[in-house]
Amino acid sequence: MAIGNIKEKTTLRLELDGGIVEGKQKIVPKSFSQIKTSASDEELYNTATAIASLQKRDLILVKKVEVSALLEE
């Protein structure tokens, strides 16, 4: 039995530096939905760094969050 994978949704998540609070790194998340599921990792990263350059906080991490449907073929 083969299983197919259909990408349904992609979200770009930026994790920004919120400083140190009570000795722990605070993360300030910014998420962008309605991203083309066909966008490459390099395109997403370049977009994230461009957006981060407009922010007051430093970029810590870029995440790509995908939702996929698994179907029996």
C-alpha positions as CSV (number, residue, x, y, z in Angstrom):
1,M,0.0,0.0,0.0
2,A,1.5,3.3,-1.1
3,I,0.8,6.6,0.8
4,G,0.6,9.9,-1.0
5,N,1.5,13.2,0.6
6,I,-0.4,16.4,-0.5
7,K,0.8,19.7,0.9
8,E,-2.2,21.8,2.1
9,K,-0.7,24.7,3.9
10,T,2.7,26.4,4.5
11,T,3.4,28.9,7.3
12,L,6.6,30.9,7.6
13,R,7.5,31.5,11.3
14,L,10.2,34.0,12.4
15,E,11.5,33.7,15.9
16,L,12.9,37.1,17.1
17,D,15.1,37.9,20.1
18,G,12.9,39.2,22.9
19,G,15.9,39.5,25.3
20,I,16.7,37.7,28.5
21,V,13.8,37.4,31.0
22,E,14.5,35.8,34.4
23,G,17.6,34.2,33.0
24,K,15.9,32.6,30.0
25,Q,15.9,33.6,26.3
26,K,12.5,35.1,25.4
27,I,11.3,34.4,21.8
28,V,8.9,36.7,20.0
29,P,7.2,34.8,17.2
30,K,5.9,36.3,14.0
31,S,3.9,34.0,11.6
32,F,2.9,34.5,8.0
33,S,0.3,32.2,6.5
34,Q,-1.0,31.9,2.9
35,I,2.5,31.0,1.7
36,K,2.7,29.2,-1.6
37,T,3.2,25.5,-0.9
38,S,5.6,25.4,-3.9
39,A,8.0,28.0,-2.4
40,S,11.5,26.6,-2.0
41,D,13.4,26.7,1.3
42,E,15.8,29.2,-0.1
43,E,13.0,31.5,-1.2
44,L,11.4,31.3,2.3
45,Y,14.7,32.0,4.0
46,N,15.4,35.0,1.8
47,T,11.9,36.3,2.5
48,A,12.3,35.8,6.2
49,T,15.6,37.6,6.4
50,A,14.2,40.5,4.3
51,I,11.2,40.8,6.7
52,A,13.6,40.5,9.7
53,S,15.7,43.4,8.5
54,L,12.6,45.6,8.9
55,Q,12.1,44.5,12.6
56,K,13.6,46.1,15.7
57,R,14.5,42.7,17.1
58,D,17.2,40.4,15.8
59,L,16.3,37.2,14.0
60,I,17.1,34.0,15.9
61,L,15.5,31.3,13.8
62,V,13.4,30.7,10.7
63,K,10.8,27.9,10.7
64,K,8.8,26.4,7.9
65,V,5.6,24.8,9.2
66,E,3.8,22.5,6.7
67,V,0.4,20.8,7.0
68,S,0.0,17.8,4.7
69,A,-2.7,15.3,4.0
70,L,-1.6,11.6,3.9
71,L,-3.7,9.6,1.5
72,E,-3.8,5.9,0.5
73,E,-3.0,5.5,-3.2
